[in-house]
Amino acid sequence: MALRAFFELSQIRSAADKLGTPYSEYVQKAIGAVGAGQFLNDLLHDALEGQPPWWDALTADEHVAKVVAGLGAPPFADTSEHRCIRFSCLGVTWTVVFRNLYADTAVGERCAAALQVTLAHLAQHDPGFLPTQVTVFVTAAPPGKRVHVEEMPSTPEESRLSVQLPRSGKRTREHINEVARETLGAVTSAVVLPSTLNDDKFKDLLTAAMEDDLLSLIVFGAPYDAAWGAVVPEAEFATWPRSAPLLGDPRQSQLAVHPDLSMPDVPGPGYTSAHSLAEVEHRYRDLPPRMAPTLQALRNDAAFAEALAELRAEGWTDWQVLIAVHNLAKNARLQLVVPANQEEAKAMTKRFMAPEPPGDPMPVELFTADALRLAIRTAVGSSANSWWKLELRQNPLNPDAILRLLRTRYGWATDDVEHPDPFAARTEEPEAPADHA
């Protein structure tokens, strides 16, 4: 193990020498400080019998690419203006970002460590995460100041959170416990974002974790930044390079995931086969009468038959196609109507669920395979909530993540019941159901 570590240190030195300033000076200084330079030279000479190591033949770019492929991140990422700690856990890609300043680095690393500990602890309780991305931007606040957490403008693919976390101060037991509570509170604000548990169930999950000594694991003996500061004096930190350009984008690298911390593929919280099949059966019974004119027109359209065959080949069930057709038909009919108040919004919902007027189908040209793929994405949020009472906290929502969760853990890829083909030509339509929201 020690020999391997020395070989890796030799690789680091070689890469730094190829990249030049500021990396070469920094690494040579660190190695020289412990008198390891000549030792590495002698070790390589004896181990390789005087032959040059394989990495000497690599160019600087090739060496960087080799590091990224092996470690999943570019080398010397701690020498740039911002630090980025990125990892994957329970289906979510987590990123903690902070300025490469002394106070921010200490607090940022504390936050990242606490996040990793919390996620590993919660894995056994299943927080029901959406497979998405969460990024936490951390800045240090003076000791004694209150924690401040604020949601930042986000995208469907990435939820962003700003956290101001006070530096640790006194070493008293009371203060250490306060640091632990503050850190856990900030981490919890990030963890709850992709969770699909409702507020009460998430609180129960957190309570169970606390009873299992999570708080004592967040701060073990002393706050992280206090221990870090004892090892890394601020005067020494000031000599480290902190403005070098990144040698690659850490967000584009592939992350290794431990099997125990990968996205679960077991049924999600609250799932039962009986309830799923009841919901499926309801869709077959409820949706066709609500769009009888459009459905009848589609049954006789050759282009729609091709689109239907394409979607079925992708694994779509007939009830999923019905949901997409219904959403597309009703949204197209109401797209020019914008509610001015809550009463109008309720009336629009009622019209959305009402049967189509007899003899008034929507144009069949609307129902292409691509349009139906888009339509199912707009329906998954309401389906996740109405079928399984999942709480979707991300703003804006990530329909692709919701769809993947439903397919992986809530039967959307497998659950179906015996049913007549809803798209086969027929002469009579079933009676429309009574309106309901």
C-alpha positions as CSV (number, residue, x, y, z in Angstrom):
1,M,0.0,0.0,0.0
2,A,2.8,2.4,0.9
3,L,4.7,1.6,-2.3
4,R,1.6,2.4,-4.4
5,A,1.2,5.7,-2.6
6,F,4.7,6.6,-3.4
7,F,4.2,5.7,-7.1
8,E,1.1,7.9,-7.2
9,L,3.0,10.7,-5.6
10,S,5.6,10.3,-8.4
11,Q,2.8,10.6,-10.9
12,I,1.6,13.8,-9.3
13,R,5.1,15.3,-9.5
14,S,5.4,14.3,-13.1
15,A,2.1,15.8,-14.1
16,A,2.9,19.0,-12.2
17,D,6.3,19.3,-13.9
18,K,4.6,19.0,-17.3
19,L,2.0,21.6,-16.5
20,G,4.5,24.1,-15.2
21,T,3.6,27.1,-13.0
22,P,2.0,27.1,-10.5
23,Y,1.7,23.4,-10.1
24,S,5.3,22.4,-10.4
25,E,6.6,24.8,-7.7
26,Y,3.7,23.9,-5.4
27,V,4.3,20.1,-5.6
28,Q,8.0,20.4,-5.5
29,K,7.8,22.5,-2.3
30,A,5.4,20.1,-0.7
31,I,7.6,17.1,-1.5
32,G,10.8,18.9,-0.5
33,A,9.3,19.9,2.8
34,V,9.3,16.3,4.0
35,G,12.5,15.4,2.2
36,A,10.8,13.0,-0.2
37,G,12.2,14.2,-3.5
38,Q,15.4,12.1,-3.6
39,F,13.6,9.2,-2.0
40,L,11.1,9.1,-4.9
41,N,13.9,9.2,-7.4
42,D,15.7,6.3,-5.8
43,L,12.5,4.3,-5.4
44,L,11.6,4.6,-9.0
45,H,15.1,3.8,-10.2
46,D,15.2,0.6,-8.1
47,A,11.7,-0.5,-8.8
48,L,11.9,0.0,-12.5
49,E,15.5,-1.1,-12.8
50,G,16.6,2.2,-14.3
51,Q,13.8,2.4,-16.9
52,P,11.7,5.5,-17.2
53,P,8.1,5.2,-15.7
54,W,5.3,4.9,-18.3
55,W,3.9,8.3,-17.4
56,D,7.0,10.1,-18.5
57,A,6.0,9.4,-22.1
58,L,2.6,11.2,-21.7
59,T,2.1,14.8,-22.8
60,A,0.6,17.2,-20.3
61,D,-2.9,16.9,-21.9
62,E,-2.6,13.1,-22.0
63,H,-1.6,13.0,-18.4
64,V,-4.6,15.2,-17.4
65,A,-6.9,12.9,-19.4
66,K,-5.5,9.9,-17.6
67,V,-6.1,11.4,-14.2
68,V,-9.7,12.3,-15.1
69,A,-10.4,8.8,-16.4
70,G,-8.9,7.3,-13.3
71,L,-10.2,9.6,-10.6
72,G,-13.3,11.1,-12.1
73,A,-12.1,14.7,-11.7
74,P,-9.3,16.9,-13.1
75,P,-6.1,17.1,-11.2
76,F,-5.1,20.1,-9.0
77,A,-8.8,21.2,-8.7
78,D,-8.0,22.8,-5.3
79,T,-5.7,25.4,-6.9
80,S,-8.5,27.4,-8.7
81,E,-10.6,30.3,-7.4
82,H,-13.5,28.0,-6.5
83,R,-13.6,24.5,-5.0
84,C,-16.1,22.0,-6.2
85,I,-16.8,18.7,-4.3
86,R,-19.0,16.5,-6.4
87,F,-20.3,13.0,-5.8
88,S,-23.3,10.7,-6.5
89,C,-25.5,9.2,-3.8
90,L,-28.9,7.6,-3.9
91,G,-29.5,8.6,-7.5
92,V,-28.7,12.3,-7.0
93,T,-25.6,14.1,-8.2
94,W,-24.5,16.4,-5.3
95,T,-22.2,19.3,-5.7
96,V,-20.8,21.6,-3.0
97,V,-19.2,24.8,-4.3
98,F,-17.2,27.4,-2.3
99,R,-14.6,30.0,-2.8
100,N,-11.0,28.9,-2.3
101,L,-10.5,31.1,0.7
102,Y,-9.4,30.0,4.1
103,A,-12.7,30.4,6.0
104,D,-14.9,29.3,3.0
105,T,-12.8,26.2,2.4
106,A,-13.0,25.1,6.1
107,V,-16.8,25.6,6.2
108,G,-17.4,24.3,2.7
109,E,-15.5,21.1,3.4
110,R,-17.4,20.7,6.7
111,C,-20.7,21.1,4.9
112,A,-19.7,18.6,2.2
113,A,-18.5,16.0,4.8
114,A,-21.7,16.5,6.8
115,L,-23.8,16.0,3.6
116,Q,-22.0,12.8,2.8
117,V,-22.4,11.4,6.3
118,T,-26.1,12.4,6.4
119,L,-26.9,10.8,3.0
120,A,-25.1,7.5,4.0
121,H,-27.1,7.5,7.2
122,L,-30.4,8.1,5.5
123,A,-29.8,5.5,2.8
124,Q,-31.3,2.8,5.1
125,H,-34.5,4.8,5.6
126,D,-35.1,5.6,1.8
127,P,-35.8,9.3,1.3
128,G,-37.3,8.6,-2.1
129,F,-35.0,10.9,-4.1
130,L,-35.7,12.0,-7.6
131,P,-32.7,11.2,-9.9
132,T,-31.5,14.8,-10.4
133,Q,-28.8,17.2,-9.4
134,V,-28.5,19.4,-6.3
135,T,-25.8,22.1,-6.0
136,V,-25.1,23.9,-2.7
137,F,-23.1,27.2,-2.8
138,V,-21.5,27.6,0.6
139,T,-20.0,30.8,2.1
140,A,-18.6,31.3,5.6
141,A,-20.2,33.6,8.1
142,P,-18.6,34.9,11.3
143,P,-18.9,32.7,14.4
144,G,-22.2,33.3,16.2
145,K,-24.1,34.5,13.2
146,R,-27.3,32.7,12.2
147,V,-27.3,30.1,9.4
148,H,-28.9,31.5,6.3
149,V,-30.3,29.2,3.6
150,E,-31.9,30.4,0.4
151,E,-33.1,28.7,-2.7
152,M,-31.4,30.1,-5.9
153,P,-32.7,30.3,-9.4
154,S,-32.6,26.7,-10.6
155,T,-33.2,24.7,-13.8
156,P,-35.3,21.5,-14.2
157,E,-32.0,19.5,-14.2
158,E,-30.4,21.2,-11.2
159,S,-31.7,22.6,-7.9
160,R,-29.5,25.3,-6.4
161,L,-29.2,26.4,-2.8
162,S,-27.2,29.1,-1.1
163,V,-25.9,28.4,2.4
164,Q,-24.2,30.8,4.7
165,L,-22.7,28.7,7.5
166,P,-21.0,30.3,10.6
167,R,-17.4,29.3,11.3
168,S,-16.8,27.4,14.5
169,G,-15.7,29.4,17.5
170,K,-15.3,28.3,21.1
171,R,-14.4,24.6,21.9
172,T,-17.0,24.2,24.6
173,R,-19.4,21.3,24.5
174,E,-22.4,23.6,24.1
175,H,-20.8,25.3,21.1
176,I,-19.8,22.0,19.5
177,N,-23.4,20.8,19.7
178,E,-24.6,24.1,18.3
179,V,-22.3,23.7,15.3
180,A,-23.6,20.2,14.7
181,R,-27.2,21.4,14.8
182,E,-26.5,24.3,12.5
183,T,-24.6,22.1,10.0
184,L,-27.3,19.4,10.0
185,G,-30.0,22.1,9.5
186,A,-28.2,23.4,6.5
187,V,-27.6,19.9,5.1
188,T,-31.2,19.0,5.6
189,S,-32.3,22.0,3.5
190,A,-30.4,20.4,0.6
191,V,-31.5,16.8,1.3
192,V,-35.2,17.6,1.4
193,L,-35.2,19.2,-2.1
194,P,-35.1,16.0,-4.2
195,S,-37.0,13.9,-1.6
196,T,-40.5,12.9,-2.6
197,L,-41.6,12.2,0.9
198,N,-44.2,14.6,2.3
199,D,-43.2,16.9,5.1
200,D,-44.5,14.7,7.9
201,K,-42.8,11.5,6.5
202,F,-39.6,13.4,5.9
203,K,-39.6,14.7,9.5
204,D,-40.2,11.1,10.7
205,L,-37.3,9.9,8.7
206,L,-35.0,12.7,10.1
207,T,-36.2,11.9,13.7
208,A,-35.3,8.2,13.2
209,A,-31.9,9.2,11.9
210,M,-31.4,11.5,14.9
211,E,-32.3,8.7,17.3
212,D,-29.7,6.6,15.5
213,D,-27.0,9.1,16.6
214,L,-26.7,11.1,13.3
215,L,-26.0,14.3,15.2
216,S,-22.9,12.8,16.9
217,L,-21.6,11.7,13.5
218,I,-21.9,15.2,12.1
219,V,-19.4,16.6,14.7
220,F,-17.3,13.9,16.1
221,G,-15.2,15.3,19.0
222,A,-14.7,18.7,17.3
223,P,-16.1,20.7,14.4
224,Y,-14.5,19.8,11.1
225,D,-13.2,23.2,10.4
226,A,-11.6,23.5,13.9
227,A,-9.7,20.2,13.3
228,W,-8.8,21.3,9.8
229,G,-7.5,24.6,11.0
230,A,-5.2,22.9,13.5
231,V,-3.6,21.0,10.6
232,V,-3.6,23.7,8.0
233,P,-2.6,27.1,9.5
234,E,-3.9,30.1,7.7
235,A,-0.4,31.4,7.0
236,E,0.5,28.2,5.2
237,F,-2.8,28.2,3.3
238,A,-2.0,31.7,2.0
239,T,1.0,30.3,0.2
240,W,-1.0,27.8,-1.8
241,P,-2.0,28.6,-5.4
242,R,-5.6,29.6,-5.5
243,S,-6.2,31.3,-8.9
244,A,-5.0,28.7,-11.4
245,P,-7.4,27.8,-14.3
246,L,-9.2,24.5,-14.0
247,L,-7.7,21.7,-16.0
248,G,-11.2,20.4,-16.9
249,D,-14.8,20.7,-16.0
250,P,-15.4,18.7,-12.8
251,R,-19.1,18.6,-13.6
252,Q,-18.5,16.7,-16.8
253,S,-16.5,13.9,-15.2
254,Q,-17.9,10.4,-14.5
255,L,-18.6,9.7,-10.9
256,A,-18.0,6.3,-9.3
257,V,-20.9,5.1,-7.2
258,H,-20.8,2.5,-4.4
259,P,-23.4,-0.2,-5.0
260,D,-24.9,0.5,-1.6
261,L,-25.4,4.1,-2.4
262,S,-26.7,3.9,-6.0
263,M,-30.2,4.8,-6.9
264,P,-32.5,2.2,-5.4
265,D,-34.4,0.0,-7.8
266,V,-36.8,-1.5,-5.2
267,P,-40.4,-0.3,-5.0
268,G,-40.6,3.3,-3.8
269,P,-42.0,4.5,-0.5
270,G,-45.8,3.9,-0.5
271,Y,-45.9,1.7,-3.6
272,T,-48.2,-1.3,-3.6
273,S,-49.0,-3.4,-6.7
274,A,-52.7,-3.5,-5.8
275,H,-53.0,0.3,-5.7
276,S,-50.9,0.6,-8.9
277,L,-53.1,-1.8,-10.9
278,A,-56.2,-0.1,-9.6
279,E,-55.0,3.2,-10.9
280,V,-54.1,1.6,-14.3
281,E,-57.6,0.0,-14.5
282,H,-59.2,3.4,-13.7
283,R,-57.3,5.0,-16.6
284,Y,-58.6,2.4,-19.1
285,R,-62.1,2.9,-17.9
286,D,-62.1,6.7,-17.4
287,L,-60.0,8.3,-20.2
288,P,-61.5,6.9,-23.5
289,P,-65.0,8.3,-22.9
290,R,-63.5,11.8,-22.1
291,M,-62.0,12.1,-25.6
292,A,-64.3,9.9,-27.6
293,P,-64.4,12.0,-30.8
294,T,-60.6,12.4,-30.9
295,L,-60.0,8.8,-30.1
296,Q,-62.3,7.6,-32.8
297,A,-60.5,9.8,-35.3
298,L,-57.1,8.5,-34.3
299,R,-58.2,4.9,-34.6
300,N,-58.7,5.4,-38.4
301,D,-55.5,7.5,-38.9
302,A,-52.5,5.7,-40.5
303,A,-49.9,8.2,-39.2
304,F,-51.1,7.7,-35.6
305,A,-51.0,4.0,-36.1
306,E,-47.3,4.4,-36.9
307,A,-46.7,6.6,-33.9
308,L,-48.5,4.1,-31.7
309,A,-46.4,1.3,-32.9
310,E,-43.2,3.3,-32.3
311,L,-44.2,4.1,-28.7
312,R,-45.2,0.6,-28.0
313,A,-41.9,-0.6,-29.3
314,E,-40.2,1.7,-26.8
315,G,-42.1,0.0,-24.0
316,W,-45.1,2.3,-23.6
317,T,-48.2,0.7,-22.2
318,D,-51.6,1.6,-23.7
319,W,-52.7,3.4,-20.5
320,Q,-49.6,5.7,-20.8
321,V,-50.5,6.4,-24.5
322,L,-54.0,7.3,-23.3
323,I,-52.7,9.7,-20.7
324,A,-50.5,11.4,-23.3
325,V,-53.3,11.6,-25.9
326,H,-55.7,13.0,-23.3
327,N,-53.3,15.6,-22.1
328,L,-52.4,16.7,-25.6
329,A,-56.0,16.8,-26.8
330,K,-57.2,18.8,-23.8
331,N,-54.2,21.2,-23.6
332,A,-54.5,21.9,-27.3
333,R,-58.2,22.7,-26.8
334,L,-57.5,25.1,-23.9
335,Q,-54.2,26.6,-24.9
336,L,-55.6,30.0,-25.8
337,V,-57.4,30.3,-22.5
338,V,-55.5,31.9,-19.6
339,P,-57.3,32.0,-16.2
340,A,-57.5,35.4,-14.6
341,N,-58.2,34.2,-11.1
342,Q,-58.7,31.1,-9.0
343,E,-62.3,30.6,-9.9
344,E,-61.4,30.6,-13.6
345,A,-58.6,28.2,-13.0
346,K,-61.1,25.8,-11.3
347,A,-63.5,26.2,-14.2
348,M,-60.7,25.4,-16.6
349,T,-59.8,22.2,-14.7
350,K,-63.4,21.2,-14.9
351,R,-63.4,21.7,-18.7
352,F,-60.2,19.8,-18.9
353,M,-61.7,16.8,-17.3
354,A,-65.1,17.1,-19.1
355,P,-65.9,14.9,-22.1
356,E,-65.1,16.4,-25.5
357,P,-68.1,17.8,-27.4
358,P,-69.6,15.1,-29.7
359,G,-68.4,15.3,-33.3
360,D,-65.6,17.8,-32.4
361,P,-62.3,15.8,-32.5
362,M,-58.9,17.5,-32.3
363,P,-56.8,17.4,-35.5
364,V,-55.1,14.0,-35.8
365,E,-52.0,15.8,-37.1
366,L,-51.2,16.9,-33.5
367,F,-50.7,13.4,-32.2
368,T,-47.1,12.6,-33.4
369,A,-44.8,10.3,-31.5
370,D,-42.7,13.3,-30.4
371,A,-45.8,15.3,-29.3
372,L,-46.9,12.4,-27.2
373,R,-43.5,12.0,-25.6
374,L,-43.7,15.7,-24.6
375,A,-47.3,15.3,-23.4
376,I,-46.4,12.4,-21.1
377,R,-43.6,14.6,-19.6
378,T,-46.2,17.3,-18.7
379,A,-48.4,14.7,-17.1
380,V,-46.0,12.9,-14.8
381,G,-45.9,15.5,-12.1
382,S,-49.7,15.4,-11.5
383,S,-49.7,11.6,-11.9
384,A,-46.9,11.2,-9.2
385,N,-48.9,13.3,-6.8
386,S,-52.4,11.9,-7.5
387,W,-51.3,8.2,-7.7
388,W,-48.7,8.1,-4.9
389,K,-49.0,11.4,-3.1
390,L,-45.3,12.2,-3.9
391,E,-44.1,15.6,-2.8
392,L,-42.3,17.4,-5.7
393,R,-40.3,20.3,-4.2
394,Q,-38.1,21.2,-7.1
395,N,-38.9,24.4,-8.9
396,P,-39.0,24.1,-11.8
397,L,-39.9,20.5,-11.9
398,N,-37.7,17.9,-13.7
399,P,-40.2,15.8,-15.7
400,D,-37.5,13.4,-17.0
401,A,-36.4,12.7,-13.4
402,I,-40.0,12.1,-12.3
403,L,-40.6,9.8,-15.2
404,R,-37.5,7.8,-14.4
405,L,-38.5,7.5,-10.8
406,L,-42.0,6.3,-11.7
407,R,-40.6,3.8,-14.2
408,T,-37.9,2.5,-11.8
409,R,-39.8,2.4,-8.5
410,Y,-43.5,2.9,-9.1
411,G,-44.4,0.4,-11.8
412,W,-44.6,2.7,-14.8
413,A,-42.4,0.4,-16.8
414,T,-44.2,-2.9,-15.9
415,D,-47.7,-2.5,-14.4
416,D,-50.7,-3.2,-16.6
417,V,-54.0,-5.1,-16.6
418,E,-56.0,-7.1,-19.1
419,H,-57.8,-4.6,-21.3
420,P,-59.4,-4.3,-24.8
421,D,-57.2,-2.4,-27.2
422,P,-58.3,1.3,-26.8
423,F,-57.0,2.2,-30.2
424,A,-58.6,-0.6,-32.3
425,A,-61.4,0.6,-34.6
426,R,-64.9,0.2,-33.2
427,T,-68.4,1.5,-34.1
428,E,-69.8,2.4,-30.6
429,E,-68.2,4.5,-27.9
430,P,-68.7,3.9,-24.2
431,E,-70.8,6.4,-22.3
432,A,-68.8,9.4,-21.0
433,P,-68.2,9.4,-17.2
434,A,-69.5,12.0,-14.9
435,D,-67.2,15.1,-14.6
436,H,-64.8,15.1,-11.7
437,A,-61.6,17.0,-11.0
